[in-house]
Amino acid sequence: MQKIIVTADDYGMCEEVDRAIDAGIQNGFVTTTNVMLNMDTLRNAADLRQRFPHISVGIHWNVTTGRPICKPHEIPTLVDADGAFWPIKTFKKRYSEGKIAPADLERELEAQYALFEKTVGRADYWNTHENSSLHLEAFRVFKKVACRHGIPATRTFQRVYFDKMNLGWKSELREFAVRCFFEVWFTDIRRTFRMPRARVVSFDKISKTEGDVLLNAIKKDGRDDIEVVFHPALTADSPYFGNISGERVREYAFVSSPEVRQKYMDNGIRFVSYEEL
């Protein structure tokens, strides 16, 4: 049987997200989830391992949305004048310009991990909100903190496509360069962390919940340990984040459907966690 890892990101974002992820886990479709530490429903993660001992639970380091765990004056380059994190594009730009101190990033990552351990226990893997670690200089800091705490695994960005269709030649060329870059970079990262062989990526041309596009892409690729990432939510509106997209609702219906899970199993798919890499 072909093995896939199904990850639900953003546990702790809000009640609508947490309950949707719980439903996917209870269905046996979602096999891993990762926890945001600076959001209002972190308390819901406290008994994740007791309720779902068979899944992997990771840390979802977040340095681009909301407010930090550290006091703003302790990490002045990582936050704006109001003490909130810089948005992702600004974070990457400022990091490239040397306007974010690596020591500030490291201090916040340490504070978030300390809270994770206090709330959930040791992390089975790590990744980052909005892929903030996909910056060569910043990645060194994430790696440093993850290694310090013995986090054994992380996400890969080597690619499996399900909607790579009718891209313009410029987009095709750019994607070819990006794919080559990640093949080289993450081959090196595998020397430090366990990780899936590949991750399903999207160009937002079609929903991965539509028909059999995702199932067919996984089967066509043929590799084991492909990670599929979902961001499910019960509703498209959150009291904390406003509109968080109808796609999240479609993903909730998909991952919580016994019929979808059975179809994948009937097609030789086995759902595994990070521990089974």
C-alpha positions in Angstrom: 0.0 0.0 0.0 1.1 3.6 -0.7 1.6 5.7 2.4 0.5 9.3 2.8 0.8 11.8 5.7 -2.3 14.1 6.0 -1.5 17.2 8.0 -3.9 19.8 9.3 -2.2 23.1 10.0 -3.1 25.9 12.4 -4.4 24.0 15.5 -5.1 26.7 18.1 -6.1 29.4 15.6 -9.8 29.4 16.7 -12.6 27.1 17.7 -13.8 26.7 14.2 -10.4 25.4 13.0 -9.7 23.3 16.1 -13.1 21.4 15.9 -12.7 20.9 12.1 -9.2 19.4 12.7 -10.6 17.2 15.5 -13.3 15.9 13.1 -10.6 15.0 10.5 -8.6 13.1 13.1 -11.6 11.3 14.4 -12.4 10.2 10.8 -8.9 8.7 10.5 -8.0 10.9 7.5 -5.9 13.5 9.3 -2.8 11.9 10.8 -0.8 14.9 12.0 -1.5 18.4 13.3 0.6 21.3 14.4 0.0 23.9 17.0 0.1 27.7 16.9 1.2 29.1 20.3 0.1 32.8 20.1 -3.6 32.3 19.4 -6.6 32.3 21.7 -7.6 28.6 21.6 -4.2 27.2 22.5 -5.9 25.6 25.5 -7.6 23.1 23.1 -4.2 21.6 22.3 -3.5 20.6 26.0 -5.1 17.2 25.7 -4.5 16.5 22.0 -2.2 13.6 22.8 -4.6 12.1 25.3 -7.5 12.3 22.9 -5.6 11.2 19.8 -2.5 9.2 20.9 -2.0 7.8 17.4 -1.3 11.1 15.6 1.9 13.2 15.4 1.7 16.7 17.0 4.1 19.3 15.9 5.0 23.0 16.6 3.7 25.5 14.0 6.2 28.3 14.7 4.4 31.6 13.9 6.4 34.9 13.6 4.2 36.6 10.9 0.6 36.7 12.3 -0.7 38.2 15.5 1.4 39.1 18.6 4.5 37.4 20.0 4.9 35.3 23.1 7.8 37.5 24.1 7.3 41.1 25.2 7.7 43.4 22.2 10.6 45.2 23.8 12.5 41.9 24.0 12.3 41.3 20.3 12.1 44.9 18.8 13.2 44.0 15.3 10.6 41.3 14.9 7.5 43.5 15.5 6.0 46.7 14.3 5.3 49.9 16.3 2.2 48.3 17.7 4.0 45.2 18.9 2.5 42.9 16.3 4.5 40.7 14.0 5.4 42.0 10.5 3.4 40.3 7.8 5.2 37.6 5.8 6.3 39.7 2.8 7.6 42.4 5.1 9.3 39.8 7.4 11.2 38.3 4.4 12.1 41.7 3.0 13.3 43.0 6.3 15.3 39.8 7.0 17.0 40.2 3.6 17.9 43.8 4.4 19.4 42.9 7.8 16.6 44.7 9.7 15.5 41.7 11.7 18.1 40.5 14.3 18.6 36.7 14.2 18.8 36.9 18.0 15.3 38.3 18.2 13.9 35.5 16.0 15.7 32.9 18.1 14.4 34.4 21.3 10.8 34.3 20.1 11.2 30.7 18.8 12.5 29.6 22.1 9.6 31.3 23.9 7.1 29.6 21.7 8.7 26.2 22.1 8.8 26.6 25.9 5.1 27.2 25.8 4.5 24.3 23.5 6.4 21.9 25.8 4.4 23.2 28.8 1.1 22.8 27.0 1.5 19.8 24.7 4.9 18.1 25.5 7.8 17.5 23.1 7.2 18.3 19.4 7.2 15.4 17.0 8.1 17.7 14.1 8.2 21.4 13.3 7.1 23.7 10.5 6.2 27.4 10.1 3.1 29.5 9.6 3.1 31.1 6.1 6.4 29.2 5.3 8.4 31.9 7.1 11.4 29.5 7.3 11.7 29.5 3.5 14.3 32.2 3.7 17.9 30.9 3.6 19.2 33.1 6.4 16.1 32.8 8.6 16.1 29.0 8.1 19.4 28.7 10.0 17.7 30.1 13.1 14.7 27.8 12.9 17.1 24.8 12.3 19.3 25.9 15.3 16.4 26.0 17.7 14.8 22.8 16.4 18.2 20.9 16.8 18.7 22.4 20.3 15.4 20.8 21.4 15.9 17.5 19.5 12.9 17.9 17.2 13.4 15.0 14.8 11.4 15.9 11.7 10.1 18.7 9.5 8.2 19.4 6.3 9.7 19.1 2.9 8.9 21.3 -0.1 9.9 18.9 -2.8 6.9 18.7 -5.1 4.0 16.6 -6.1 1.5 18.4 -8.4 -2.2 18.0 -8.8 -3.2 21.2 -10.6 -0.1 22.0 -12.7 -2.1 22.7 -15.8 -2.2 25.5 -18.4 0.5 27.5 -16.7 2.0 30.3 -18.8 5.6 29.7 -20.0 6.9 32.2 -17.5 5.2 30.4 -14.6 6.4 27.0 -16.0 10.0 28.3 -16.1 9.7 29.8 -12.6 8.3 26.6 -11.2 11.0 24.5 -12.8 13.6 26.7 -11.1 11.8 26.5 -7.8 11.5 22.7 -8.0 15.2 22.3 -8.8 16.1 24.6 -5.9 14.0 22.7 -3.4 15.3 19.3 -4.6 18.8 20.5 -3.9 18.1 22.4 -0.7 15.9 19.7 1.0 18.2 16.9 0.0 20.8 18.6 2.2 18.2 19.3 5.0 17.5 15.5 5.1 20.9 15.0 6.7 19.5 16.8 9.8 15.8 16.0 9.9 13.5 13.2 8.9 10.8 14.4 6.5 8.3 13.2 3.9 9.6 12.4 0.5 7.4 15.1 -1.1 4.6 17.5 -0.5 1.5 18.1 -2.6 1.6 21.7 -3.9 -1.2 23.8 -5.5 -1.3 26.7 -8.0 -4.9 27.5 -6.9 -6.3 26.5 -10.2 -8.5 23.8 -8.7 -9.4 22.6 -5.2 -7.7 19.5 -4.1 -11.1 18.5 -2.8 -12.5 18.4 -6.3 -13.2 14.9 -7.6 -10.3 12.6 -7.7 -7.6 15.1 -8.7 -5.6 14.6 -5.4 -6.0 10.8 -5.3 -4.9 10.5 -9.0 -1.9 12.8 -8.4 -0.7 10.7 -5.4 -1.1 7.4 -7.3 0.6 8.8 -10.4 3.6 9.9 -8.4 3.8 6.5 -6.7 6.1 7.5 -3.9 5.5 6.6 -0.2 5.4 9.3 2.5 3.8 12.1 0.5 2.5 14.8 2.7 -0.9 16.5 1.9 -1.6 19.6 3.9 -5.1 20.9 4.7 -6.4 24.0 6.5 -9.9 22.9 7.5 -12.5 25.1 9.3 -16.2 24.6 10.2 -17.2 28.0 8.9 -15.6 30.6 6.6 -15.9 33.3 9.2 -13.8 33.4 12.4 -14.4 35.8 15.2 -10.7 36.3 15.4 -9.6 36.3 11.8 -12.7 37.5 9.8 -13.2 35.6 6.5 -10.7 32.7 6.4 -11.9 31.4 3.0 -14.6 29.0 1.8 -11.8 26.6 0.8 -11.3 25.8 4.4 -14.9 24.7 4.7 -14.6 22.5 1.7 -11.5 20.9 3.2 -13.3 20.3 6.4 -16.0 18.4 4.5 -13.4 16.4 2.7 -11.2 15.3 5.6 -14.1 14.5 7.8 -15.9 12.3 5.2 -15.8 8.6 5.9 -16.7 8.0 2.2 -13.6 9.9 1.1 -11.4 8.0 3.5 -12.8 4.7 2.4 -12.2 5.6 -1.3 -8.5 6.3 -0.6 -8.2 3.0 1.3 -9.9 1.1 -1.5 -7.2 2.6 -3.8 -4.4 1.2 -1.8 -3.6 4.3 0.3 -2.6 4.0 4.0 -2.7 7.0 6.3 0.5 7.3 8.4 2.0 9.8 10.9 5.4 11.4 11.1 6.6 8.6 13.4 6.2 6.1 10.6 8.7 7.9 8.3 
